Amino acid sequence: MLYWLLKNLIATPIVNLVFRPWSQGHENLPETGGVILASNHLSFVDSVFLPLAMRRRITFLAKSDYYTGRGLKGWISRTFFLSVGMLPIDRSGGKASEASLQTGLGVLARGEVLGIYPEGTRSPDGSMYRGRTGVARMVLEGRVPVVPVAMIDTEKVMPLGRKLPRIRRVGVVFGRPLDFSRFEGLESDRFILRSVTDEIMYELRRLSGQAYVDVYASSVKERQVAQRQAAQRQAGQSQVPQRLAAQKPVAPTPPTTDEQVSASR
């Protein structure tokens, strides 16, 4: 109930008035039954504009960090994400990854819509990065179609690091459903999983027009963090000699001849 109240009475009227989003390809969305919406990921607001562009309710798997905040801010965050259909998952790997898979499969088994970002994280620079094969496992084990979704220009509204959105027009493009039933029973074959994932990413790239980089976005972000930390350390080391020079005691000025004579008296 809260989901529909927020969507129809609050979020949709405000977003349509301020951002004037456009969308196309609604005929590609199944009206009933389980389906995966696989989207590129440019901005935090992707999870806002995508649900508002469709009639059916969509559930996203969100990192559990969004639900662990304390105090009033933490409560507001948890309430918001749960109300807009986001389920917390642990992305630390191993058993946590298996639990996340089962959570997503449960959504599909109920005949609902599951939203997934195959890249695993937001693009650091607007390019499209290599997809992770978790989406392929979800598709093959859930035995559902995949609708590729391209978010357009959302990174201009709220790029990485920005806390408040800019006013820009954004778009949502729904592609034709992809059927991978030919691979049924092969969800444990890593080559099949990679093939399915790459096909999904190809369609996303075609719809969005993004440049493609064949590495994981998370690897790029980790490298950027390491570079910033190295630059900060180097900057701190270069300031040490300057601080030492500033603290170096100044040698007293030798007395003038007049001062020496005065002192001898």
CYANA upper distance limits for C-alpha pairs under 8 A (distance plus 0.5 A):
  1 MET  CA      5 LEU  CA      6.79
  2 LEU  CA      6 LEU  CA      6.55
  2 LEU  CA     83 SER  CA      6.52
  3 TYR  CA      7 LYS  CA      6.57
  3 TYR  CA     83 SER  CA      5.67
  3 TYR  CA     84 VAL  CA      5.85
  3 TYR  CA     85 GLY  CA      7.61
  4 TRP  CA      8 ASN  CA      6.24
  4 TRP  CA      9 LEU  CA      8.27
  5 LEU  CA      9 LEU  CA      5.91
  5 LEU  CA     10 ILE  CA      7.52
  6 LEU  CA     10 ILE  CA      5.61
  6 LEU  CA     11 ALA  CA      6.29
  6 LEU  CA     84 VAL  CA      8.28
  7 LYS  CA     11 ALA  CA      5.45
  7 LYS  CA     12 THR  CA      6.10
  7 LYS  CA     52 LEU  CA      7.31
  7 LYS  CA     84 VAL  CA      8.50
  8 ASN  CA     12 THR  CA      6.03
  8 ASN  CA     13 PRO  CA      7.72
  9 LEU  CA     13 PRO  CA      7.27
 10 ILE  CA     14 ILE  CA      6.88
 11 ALA  CA     15 VAL  CA      6.42
 11 ALA  CA     52 LEU  CA      8.32
 12 THR  CA     16 ASN  CA      6.40
 12 THR  CA     52 LEU  CA      6.68
 13 PRO  CA     17 LEU  CA      6.62
 14 ILE  CA     18 VAL  CA      6.60
 15 VAL  CA     19 PHE  CA      5.95
 15 VAL  CA     20 ARG  CA      7.28
 15 VAL  CA     21 PRO  CA      8.10
 16 ASN  CA     20 ARG  CA      5.10
 16 ASN  CA     21 PRO  CA      6.75
 18 VAL  CA    167 ILE  CA      7.52
 19 PHE  CA    167 ILE  CA      6.57
 19 PHE  CA    168 ARG  CA      6.34
 19 PHE  CA    169 ARG  CA      5.62
 19 PHE  CA    170 VAL  CA      7.61
 20 ARG  CA    169 ARG  CA      6.27
 20 ARG  CA    170 VAL  CA      7.96
 21 PRO  CA     49 PHE  CA      8.38
 21 PRO  CA    169 ARG  CA      6.05
 21 PRO  CA    170 VAL  CA      5.49
 21 PRO  CA    171 GLY  CA      6.02
 21 PRO  CA    172 VAL  CA      8.29
 22 TRP  CA    169 ARG  CA      8.27
 22 TRP  CA    170 VAL  CA      7.02
 22 TRP  CA    171 GLY  CA      5.26
 22 TRP  CA    172 VAL  CA      6.96
 23 SER  CA     53 ALA  CA      7.18
 23 SER  CA    171 GLY  CA      5.91
 23 SER  CA    172 VAL  CA      5.08
 23 SER  CA    173 VAL  CA      6.14
 23 SER  CA    174 PHE  CA      8.33
 24 GLN  CA    172 VAL  CA      7.12
 24 GLN  CA    173 VAL  CA      5.62
 24 GLN  CA    174 PHE  CA      6.78
 25 GLY  CA     29 LEU  CA      8.22
 25 GLY  CA    173 VAL  CA      6.47
 25 GLY  CA    174 PHE  CA      5.18
 25 GLY  CA    175 GLY  CA      6.72
 25 GLY  CA    176 ARG  CA      8.32
 26 HIS  CA     54 MET  CA      8.07
 26 HIS  CA    174 PHE  CA      6.83
 28 ASN  CA    147 VAL  CA      7.88
 28 ASN  CA    174 PHE  CA      6.97
 28 ASN  CA    175 GLY  CA      6.88
 28 ASN  CA    176 ARG  CA      5.81
 28 ASN  CA    177 PRO  CA      6.89
 29 LEU  CA    147 VAL  CA      7.65
 29 LEU  CA    174 PHE  CA      7.93
 29 LEU  CA    177 PRO  CA      8.19
 30 PRO  CA     35 VAL  CA      8.02
 31 GLU  CA     56 ARG  CA      8.10
 32 THR  CA    111 GLY  CA      7.59
 32 THR  CA    112 GLU  CA      8.26
 33 GLY  CA    108 LEU  CA      8.44
 33 GLY  CA    111 GLY  CA      4.78
 33 GLY  CA    112 GLU  CA      6.65
 33 GLY  CA    113 VAL  CA      8.31
 34 GLY  CA    107 VAL  CA      8.25
 34 GLY  CA    108 LEU  CA      5.18
 34 GLY  CA    109 ALA  CA      7.21
 34 GLY  CA    110 ARG  CA      7.53
 34 GLY  CA    111 GLY  CA      4.40
 34 GLY  CA    112 GLU  CA      5.21
 34 GLY  CA    113 VAL  CA      6.15
 34 GLY  CA    114 LEU  CA      8.21
 34 GLY  CA    144 VAL  CA      6.58
 34 GLY  CA    145 PRO  CA      8.36
 35 VAL  CA    108 LEU  CA      7.16
 35 VAL  CA    111 GLY  CA      8.02
 35 VAL  CA    112 GLU  CA      7.23
 35 VAL  CA    113 VAL  CA      5.62
 35 VAL  CA    114 LEU  CA      6.88
 35 VAL  CA    144 VAL  CA      5.90
 35 VAL  CA    145 PRO  CA      5.95
 35 VAL  CA    146 VAL  CA      6.55
 35 VAL  CA    147 VAL  CA      7.89
 36 ILE  CA    108 LEU  CA      8.40
 36 ILE  CA    113 VAL  CA      6.44
 36 ILE  CA    114 LEU  CA      5.38
 36 ILE  CA    115 GLY  CA      6.39
 36 ILE  CA    116 ILE  CA      7.58
 36 ILE  CA    139 VAL  CA      7.84
 36 ILE  CA    144 VAL  CA      7.50
 36 ILE  CA    145 PRO  CA      6.94
 36 ILE  CA    146 VAL  CA      5.31
 36 ILE  CA    147 VAL  CA      6.70
 37 LEU  CA    113 VAL  CA      7.65
 37 LEU  CA    114 LEU  CA      6.60
 37 LEU  CA    115 GLY  CA      5.28
 37 LEU  CA    116 ILE  CA      6.66
 37 LEU  CA    146 VAL  CA      6.37
 37 LEU  CA    147 VAL  CA      5.39
 37 LEU  CA    148 PRO  CA      6.41
 37 LEU  CA    149 VAL  CA      6.94
 38 ALA  CA    115 GLY  CA      6.61
 38 ALA  CA    116 ILE  CA      5.45
 38 ALA  CA    117 TYR  CA      6.26
 38 ALA  CA    118 PRO  CA      7.03
 38 ALA  CA    135 VAL  CA      8.40
 38 ALA  CA    146 VAL  CA      7.20
 38 ALA  CA    147 VAL  CA      6.71
 38 ALA  CA    148 PRO  CA      5.44
 38 ALA  CA    149 VAL  CA      6.37
 38 ALA  CA    200 ILE  CA      8.18
 39 SER  CA    115 GLY  CA      7.97
 39 SER  CA    116 ILE  CA      6.84
 39 SER  CA    117 TYR  CA      5.67
 39 SER  CA    118 PRO  CA      7.51
 39 SER  CA    148 PRO  CA      6.43
 39 SER  CA    149 VAL  CA      5.04
 39 SER  CA    150 ALA  CA      6.26
 39 SER  CA    151 MET  CA      7.56
 39 SER  CA    204 LEU  CA      7.57
 40 ASN  CA    117 TYR  CA      6.46
 40 ASN  CA    118 PRO  CA      7.69
 40 ASN  CA    119 GLU  CA      7.57
 40 ASN  CA    128 MET  CA      7.73
 40 ASN  CA    149 VAL  CA      7.39
 40 ASN  CA    150 ALA  CA      6.31
 40 ASN  CA    151 MET  CA      6.85
 40 ASN  CA    204 LEU  CA      7.12
 41 HIS  CA     46 ASP  CA      7.22
 41 HIS  CA    117 TYR  CA      6.61
 41 HIS  CA    119 GLU  CA      7.61
 41 HIS  CA    121 THR  CA      7.30
 41 HIS  CA    122 ARG  CA      5.44
 41 HIS  CA    123 SER  CA      6.67
 41 HIS  CA    151 MET  CA      7.78
 42 LEU  CA     46 ASP  CA      7.49
 42 LEU  CA    122 ARG  CA      5.77
 42 LEU  CA    123 SER  CA      5.79
 42 LEU  CA    124 PRO  CA      8.46
 42 LEU  CA    126 GLY  CA      6.70
 42 LEU  CA    151 MET  CA      7.84
 42 LEU  CA    153 ASP  CA      8.39
 42 LEU  CA    154 THR  CA      6.69
 42 LEU  CA    155 GLU  CA      5.67
 42 LEU  CA    159 PRO  CA      8.18
 43 SER  CA    122 ARG  CA      6.55
 43 SER  CA    123 SER  CA      8.12
 43 SER  CA    154 THR  CA      6.32
 43 SER  CA    155 GLU  CA      5.53
 43 SER  CA    158 MET  CA      6.55
 43 SER  CA    159 PRO  CA      6.45
 43 SER  CA    160 LEU  CA      7.37
 44 PHE  CA     48 VAL  CA      8.45
 44 PHE  CA    122 ARG  CA      8.04
 44 PHE  CA    158 MET  CA      7.51
 44 PHE  CA    159 PRO  CA      8.49
 45 VAL  CA     49 PHE  CA      6.82
 45 VAL  CA    154 THR  CA      7.31
 45 VAL  CA    157 VAL  CA      8.46
 45 VAL  CA    158 MET  CA      7.36
 46 ASP  CA     50 LEU  CA      6.42
 46 ASP  CA    151 MET  CA      7.35
 46 ASP  CA    154 THR  CA      7.11
 47 SER  CA     51 PRO  CA      7.25
 47 SER  CA     60 PHE  CA      8.40
 48 VAL  CA     52 LEU  CA      7.19
 49 PHE  CA     53 ALA  CA      6.86
 49 PHE  CA    172 VAL  CA      8.32
 50 LEU  CA     54 MET  CA      7.61
 50 LEU  CA    151 MET  CA      8.27
 50 LEU  CA    172 VAL  CA      7.31
 51 PRO  CA     55 ARG  CA      8.41
 51 PRO  CA     57 ARG  CA      7.42
 51 PRO  CA     58 ILE  CA      6.70
 53 ALA  CA    172 VAL  CA      7.62
 56 ARG  CA    113 VAL  CA      7.97
 57 ARG  CA     85 GLY  CA      8.26
 57 ARG  CA    112 GLU  CA      8.11
 57 ARG  CA    113 VAL  CA      7.16
 58 ILE  CA     85 GLY  CA      7.07
 58 ILE  CA    112 GLU  CA      7.76
 58 ILE  CA    113 VAL  CA      5.37
 58 ILE  CA    114 LEU  CA      6.22
 58 ILE  CA    115 GLY  CA      6.80
 59 THR  CA     84 VAL  CA      8.36
 59 THR  CA     85 GLY  CA      5.23
 59 THR  CA     86 MET  CA      6.00
 59 THR  CA     87 LEU  CA      7.67
 59 THR  CA    107 VAL  CA      8.19
 59 THR  CA    112 GLU  CA      8.40
 59 THR  CA    113 VAL  CA      6.70
 59 THR  CA    114 LEU  CA      5.47
 59 THR  CA    115 GLY  CA      6.29
 60 PHE  CA     85 GLY  CA      6.88
 60 PHE  CA     86 MET  CA      5.18
 60 PHE  CA     87 LEU  CA      6.73
 60 PHE  CA    114 LEU  CA      6.48
 60 PHE  CA    115 GLY  CA      5.27
 60 PHE  CA    116 ILE  CA      6.92
 61 LEU  CA     86 MET  CA      6.15
 61 LEU  CA     87 LEU  CA      5.45
 61 LEU  CA     88 PRO  CA      6.58
 61 LEU  CA     89 ILE  CA      6.81
 61 LEU  CA    100 SER  CA      8.35
 61 LEU  CA    104 GLY  CA      7.81
 61 LEU  CA    115 GLY  CA      7.73
 61 LEU  CA    116 ILE  CA      7.53
 62 ALA  CA     66 TYR  CA      7.96
 62 ALA  CA     86 MET  CA      6.36
 62 ALA  CA     87 LEU  CA      6.23
 62 ALA  CA     88 PRO  CA      5.54
 62 ALA  CA     89 ILE  CA      6.47
 63 LYS  CA     88 PRO  CA      6.03
 63 LYS  CA     89 ILE  CA      5.67
 63 LYS  CA     90 ASP  CA      6.58
 63 LYS  CA     91 ARG  CA      7.00
 64 SER  CA     68 THR  CA      7.33
 64 SER  CA     88 PRO  CA      5.08
 64 SER  CA     89 ILE  CA      5.58
 64 SER  CA     90 ASP  CA      6.08
 64 SER  CA     91 ARG  CA      8.34
 65 ASP  CA     69 GLY  CA      7.90
 66 TYR  CA     77 SER  CA      7.13
 66 TYR  CA     78 ARG  CA      7.17
 66 TYR  CA     81 PHE  CA      8.28
 66 TYR  CA     88 PRO  CA      8.15
 67 TYR  CA     74 GLY  CA      7.43
 67 TYR  CA     77 SER  CA      7.23
 67 TYR  CA     78 ARG  CA      5.40
 67 TYR  CA     88 PRO  CA      7.51
 68 THR  CA     74 GLY  CA      7.22
 68 THR  CA     78 ARG  CA      8.29
 69 GLY  CA     73 LYS  CA      7.46
 69 GLY  CA     74 GLY  CA      4.37
 69 GLY  CA     75 TRP  CA      7.62
 69 GLY  CA     77 SER  CA      8.02
 69 GLY  CA     78 ARG  CA      8.38
 70 ARG  CA     74 GLY  CA      5.00
 70 ARG  CA     75 TRP  CA      7.33
 71 GLY  CA     75 TRP  CA      6.81
 72 LEU  CA     76 ILE  CA      6.66
 73 LYS  CA     77 SER  CA      6.66
 74 GLY  CA     78 ARG  CA      6.67
 75 TRP  CA     79 THR  CA      6.55
 76 ILE  CA     80 PHE  CA      6.52
 77 SER  CA     81 PHE  CA      6.73
 78 ARG  CA     82 LEU  CA      6.59
 79 THR  CA     83 SER  CA      6.45
 80 PHE  CA     84 VAL  CA      6.78
 81 PHE  CA     85 GLY  CA      6.97
 81 PHE  CA     86 MET  CA      5.80
 81 PHE  CA     87 LEU  CA      8.24
 82 LEU  CA     86 MET  CA      5.74
 82 LEU  CA     87 LEU  CA      7.14
 89 ILE  CA     96 ALA  CA      8.16
 89 ILE  CA     99 ALA  CA      8.29
 89 ILE  CA    100 SER  CA      6.09
 90 ASP  CA     96 ALA  CA      5.94
 90 ASP  CA     97 SER  CA      7.48
 90 ASP  CA    100 SER  CA      7.39
 91 ARG  CA     96 ALA  CA      6.81
 91 ARG  CA     97 SER  CA      6.62
 91 ARG  CA    100 SER  CA      8.24
 92 SER  CA     96 ALA  CA      6.69
 92 SER  CA     97 SER  CA      7.57
 93 GLY  CA     97 SER  CA      5.29
 93 GLY  CA     98 GLU  CA      8.47
 94 GLY  CA     98 GLU  CA      7.23
 95 LYS  CA     99 ALA  CA      6.74
 96 ALA  CA    100 SER  CA      6.75
 97 SER  CA    101 LEU  CA      6.77
 98 GLU  CA    102 GLN  CA      6.83
 99 ALA  CA    103 THR  CA      6.72
100 SER  CA    104 GLY  CA      6.85
101 LEU  CA    105 LEU  CA      6.67
101 LEU  CA    134 GLY  CA      8.22
101 LEU  CA    138 MET  CA      7.14
102 GLN  CA    106 GLY  CA      6.59
103 THR  CA    107 VAL  CA      7.18
104 GLY  CA    108 LEU  CA      7.05
104 GLY  CA    114 LEU  CA      7.48
104 GLY  CA    138 MET  CA      7.73
105 LEU  CA    109 ALA  CA      6.53
105 LEU  CA    138 MET  CA      7.14
105 LEU  CA    141 GLU  CA      8.13
105 LEU  CA    142 GLY  CA      6.34
106 GLY  CA    110 ARG  CA      6.96
107 VAL  CA    111 GLY  CA      7.43
107 VAL  CA    112 GLU  CA      6.22
107 VAL  CA    113 VAL  CA      7.68
107 VAL  CA    114 LEU  CA      7.11
108 LEU  CA    112 GLU  CA      5.82
108 LEU  CA    113 VAL  CA      7.15
108 LEU  CA    114 LEU  CA      7.21
108 LEU  CA    142 GLY  CA      6.96
108 LEU  CA    144 VAL  CA      8.22
109 ALA  CA    142 GLY  CA      7.71
116 ILE  CA    135 VAL  CA      7.60
117 TYR  CA    121 THR  CA      7.71
118 PRO  CA    131 GLY  CA      5.36
118 PRO  CA    132 ARG  CA      6.03
118 PRO  CA    133 THR  CA      8.02
118 PRO  CA    134 GLY  CA      7.97
118 PRO  CA    135 VAL  CA      6.51
118 PRO  CA    197 THR  CA      8.38
118 PRO  CA    201 MET  CA      8.39
119 GLU  CA    123 SER  CA      8.46
119 GLU  CA    128 MET  CA      8.37
119 GLU  CA    129 TYR  CA      6.64
119 GLU  CA    130 ARG  CA      6.57
119 GLU  CA    131 GLY  CA      4.97
119 GLU  CA    132 ARG  CA      6.42
119 GLU  CA    216 TYR  CA      7.58
119 GLU  CA    217 ALA  CA      7.22
120 GLY  CA    131 GLY  CA      7.82
120 GLY  CA    132 ARG  CA      7.22
120 GLY  CA    217 ALA  CA      8.18
120 GLY  CA    218 SER  CA      8.11
121 THR  CA    217 ALA  CA      7.21
121 THR  CA    218 SER  CA      7.15
122 ARG  CA    217 ALA  CA      7.92
123 SER  CA    127 SER  CA      6.75
123 SER  CA    128 MET  CA      7.15
123 SER  CA    129 TYR  CA      7.69
123 SER  CA    217 ALA  CA      6.64
124 PRO  CA    160 LEU  CA      7.60
124 PRO  CA    217 ALA  CA      7.49
124 PRO  CA    220 VAL  CA      8.08
124 PRO  CA    221 LYS  CA      7.17
126 GLY  CA    155 GLU  CA      7.52
126 GLY  CA    210 GLN  CA      7.89
127 SER  CA    210 GLN  CA      6.10
127 SER  CA    211 ALA  CA      5.62
127 SER  CA    212 TYR  CA      6.43
127 SER  CA    213 VAL  CA      7.35
128 MET  CA    205 ARG  CA      7.58
128 MET  CA    210 GLN  CA      6.40
128 MET  CA    211 ALA  CA      6.46
128 MET  CA    212 TYR  CA      5.27
128 MET  CA    213 VAL  CA      6.59
129 TYR  CA    212 TYR  CA      6.40
129 TYR  CA    213 VAL  CA      5.47
129 TYR  CA    214 ASP  CA      6.39
129 TYR  CA    215 VAL  CA      6.40
129 TYR  CA    216 TYR  CA      6.15
129 TYR  CA    217 ALA  CA      6.02
130 ARG  CA    198 ASP  CA      8.39
130 ARG  CA    201 MET  CA      8.01
130 ARG  CA    212 TYR  CA      8.36
130 ARG  CA    213 VAL  CA      7.16
130 ARG  CA    214 ASP  CA      5.61
130 ARG  CA    215 VAL  CA      5.72
130 ARG  CA    216 TYR  CA      5.54
130 ARG  CA    217 ALA  CA      7.59
131 GLY  CA    197 THR  CA      6.66
131 GLY  CA    198 ASP  CA      7.37
131 GLY  CA    201 MET  CA      6.93
131 GLY  CA    216 TYR  CA      7.63
132 ARG  CA    197 THR  CA      7.43
132 ARG  CA    216 TYR  CA      8.40
133 THR  CA    137 ARG  CA      7.11
133 THR  CA    193 LEU  CA      6.21
133 THR  CA    194 ARG  CA      6.44
133 THR  CA    196 VAL  CA      8.48
133 THR  CA    197 THR  CA      6.17
134 GLY  CA    138 MET  CA      6.81
135 VAL  CA    139 VAL  CA      6.70
135 VAL  CA    197 THR  CA      7.33
136 ALA  CA    140 LEU  CA      6.68
136 ALA  CA    187 GLU  CA      8.20
136 ALA  CA    193 LEU  CA      5.85
136 ALA  CA    194 ARG  CA      8.07
136 ALA  CA    196 VAL  CA      6.29
136 ALA  CA    197 THR  CA      6.06
137 ARG  CA    141 GLU  CA      6.39
137 ARG  CA    187 GLU  CA      6.18
137 ARG  CA    188 SER  CA      8.43
137 ARG  CA    193 LEU  CA      7.12
138 MET  CA    142 GLY  CA      6.12
139 VAL  CA    143 ARG  CA      6.23
139 VAL  CA    144 VAL  CA      6.31
139 VAL  CA    145 PRO  CA      7.52
139 VAL  CA    146 VAL  CA      7.67
139 VAL  CA    180 PHE  CA      8.14
140 LEU  CA    144 VAL  CA      7.81
140 LEU  CA    180 PHE  CA      7.61
140 LEU  CA    181 SER  CA      7.82
140 LEU  CA    183 PHE  CA      7.62
140 LEU  CA    184 GLU  CA      6.57
140 LEU  CA    185 GLY  CA      7.93
140 LEU  CA    186 LEU  CA      8.11
140 LEU  CA    187 GLU  CA      6.25
141 GLU  CA    184 GLU  CA      8.41
141 GLU  CA    185 GLY  CA      8.42
141 GLU  CA    187 GLU  CA      7.09
143 ARG  CA    181 SER  CA      7.36
143 ARG  CA    184 GLU  CA      8.03
144 VAL  CA    179 ASP  CA      8.25
145 PRO  CA    177 PRO  CA      6.56
145 PRO  CA    178 LEU  CA      6.20
145 PRO  CA    179 ASP  CA      5.75
145 PRO  CA    180 PHE  CA      7.65
146 VAL  CA    177 PRO  CA      5.83
146 VAL  CA    178 LEU  CA      5.55
146 VAL  CA    179 ASP  CA      7.30
147 VAL  CA    174 PHE  CA      7.26
147 VAL  CA    175 GLY  CA      6.47
147 VAL  CA    176 ARG  CA      6.62
147 VAL  CA    177 PRO  CA      4.94
147 VAL  CA    178 LEU  CA      6.74
148 PRO  CA    174 PHE  CA      6.65
148 PRO  CA    175 GLY  CA      5.66
148 PRO  CA    176 ARG  CA      7.58
148 PRO  CA    177 PRO  CA      7.50
148 PRO  CA    178 LEU  CA      8.29
148 PRO  CA    200 ILE  CA      7.34
148 PRO  CA    203 GLU  CA      7.12
148 PRO  CA    204 LEU  CA      6.39
149 VAL  CA    172 VAL  CA      7.44
149 VAL  CA    173 VAL  CA      6.11
149 VAL  CA    174 PHE  CA      5.22
149 VAL  CA    175 GLY  CA      6.54
149 VAL  CA    204 LEU  CA      7.09
149 VAL  CA    207 LEU  CA      8.18
150 ALA  CA    172 VAL  CA      6.30
150 ALA  CA    173 VAL  CA      5.57
150 ALA  CA    174 PHE  CA      7.16
150 ALA  CA    175 GLY  CA      8.41
150 ALA  CA    204 LEU  CA      6.52
150 ALA  CA    207 LEU  CA      6.36
150 ALA  CA    208 SER  CA      5.67
151 MET  CA    170 VAL  CA      8.11
151 MET  CA    171 GLY  CA      6.50
151 MET  CA    172 VAL  CA      5.41
151 MET  CA    173 VAL  CA      7.16
151 MET  CA    208 SER  CA      7.46
152 ILE  CA    170 VAL  CA      6.09
152 ILE  CA    171 GLY  CA      5.25
152 ILE  CA    172 VAL  CA      6.59
152 ILE  CA    173 VAL  CA      8.32
152 ILE  CA    208 SER  CA      7.10
153 ASP  CA    157 VAL  CA      7.65
153 ASP  CA    169 ARG  CA      8.00
153 ASP  CA    170 VAL  CA      5.79
153 ASP  CA    171 GLY  CA      7.41
154 THR  CA    158 MET  CA      7.05
154 THR  CA    159 PRO  CA      8.28
154 THR  CA    170 VAL  CA      6.27
154 THR  CA    171 GLY  CA      8.31
155 GLU  CA    159 PRO  CA      5.13
155 GLU  CA    160 LEU  CA      8.18
156 LYS  CA    166 ARG  CA      7.71
156 LYS  CA    168 ARG  CA      7.34
157 VAL  CA    165 PRO  CA      5.73
157 VAL  CA    166 ARG  CA      5.13
157 VAL  CA    167 ILE  CA      6.68
157 VAL  CA    168 ARG  CA      6.13
157 VAL  CA    170 VAL  CA      8.47
158 MET  CA    162 ARG  CA      6.45
158 MET  CA    163 LYS  CA      8.01
158 MET  CA    164 LEU  CA      7.43
158 MET  CA    165 PRO  CA      5.37
158 MET  CA    166 ARG  CA      6.87
173 VAL  CA    207 LEU  CA      7.59
175 GLY  CA    203 GLU  CA      8.30
175 GLY  CA    207 LEU  CA      7.64
178 LEU  CA    200 ILE  CA      8.39
180 PHE  CA    184 GLU  CA      7.88
180 PHE  CA    196 VAL  CA      7.99
183 PHE  CA    187 GLU  CA      8.06
183 PHE  CA    192 ILE  CA      7.98
186 LEU  CA    192 ILE  CA      7.42
187 GLU  CA    192 ILE  CA      7.74
187 GLU  CA    193 LEU  CA      7.12
188 SER  CA    193 LEU  CA      8.21
189 ASP  CA    193 LEU  CA      6.81
190 ARG  CA    194 ARG  CA      6.65
191 PHE  CA    195 SER  CA      6.66
192 ILE  CA    196 VAL  CA      6.63
193 LEU  CA    197 THR  CA      6.64
194 ARG  CA    198 ASP  CA      6.54
195 SER  CA    199 GLU  CA      6.74
196 VAL  CA    200 ILE  CA      6.90
197 THR  CA    201 MET  CA      6.75
198 ASP  CA    202 TYR  CA      6.53
199 GLU  CA    203 GLU  CA      6.95
200 ILE  CA    204 LEU  CA      6.84
201 MET  CA    205 ARG  CA      6.56
202 TYR  CA    206 ARG  CA      6.69
203 GLU  CA    207 LEU  CA      6.69
204 LEU  CA    208 SER  CA      6.51
205 ARG  CA    209 GLY  CA      6.01
205 ARG  CA    210 GLN  CA      6.15
205 ARG  CA    211 ALA  CA      7.94
205 ARG  CA    212 TYR  CA      7.65
206 ARG  CA    210 GLN  CA      8.27
215 VAL  CA    219 SER  CA      7.76
215 VAL  CA    220 VAL  CA      8.23
216 TYR  CA    220 VAL  CA      7.30
217 ALA  CA    221 LYS  CA      6.84
218 SER  CA    222 GLU  CA      6.66
219 SER  CA    223 ARG  CA      6.71
220 VAL  CA    224 GLN  CA      6.70
221 LYS  CA    225 VAL  CA      6.71
222 GLU  CA    226 ALA  CA      6.73
223 ARG  CA    227 GLN  CA      6.66
224 GLN  CA    228 ARG  CA      6.72
225 VAL  CA    229 GLN  CA      6.68
226 ALA  CA    230 ALA  CA      6.61
227 GLN  CA    231 ALA  CA      6.62
228 ARG  CA    232 GLN  CA      6.65
229 GLN  CA    233 ARG  CA      6.71
230 ALA  CA    234 GLN  CA      6.62
231 ALA  CA    235 ALA  CA      6.55
232 GLN  CA    236 GLY  CA      6.62
233 ARG  CA    237 GLN  CA      6.68
234 GLN  CA    238 SER  CA      6.71
235 ALA  CA    239 GLN  CA      6.94
236 GLY  CA    240 VAL  CA      7.24
237 GLN  CA    241 PRO  CA      8.33
238 SER  CA    242 GLN  CA      7.94
239 GLN  CA    243 ARG  CA      6.74
240 VAL  CA    244 LEU  CA      6.68
241 PRO  CA    245 ALA  CA      6.51
242 GLN  CA    246 ALA  CA      6.72
243 ARG  CA    247 GLN  CA      6.77
244 LEU  CA    248 LYS  CA      6.62
255 PRO  CA    259 GLU  CA      6.27
255 PRO  CA    260 GLN  CA      6.87
256 THR  CA    260 GLN  CA      6.86
257 THR  CA    261 VAL  CA      6.80
258 ASP  CA    262 SER  CA      6.68
259 GLU  CA    263 ALA  CA      6.60
260 GLN  CA    264 SER  CA      6.77
261 VAL  CA    265 ARG  CA      7.09
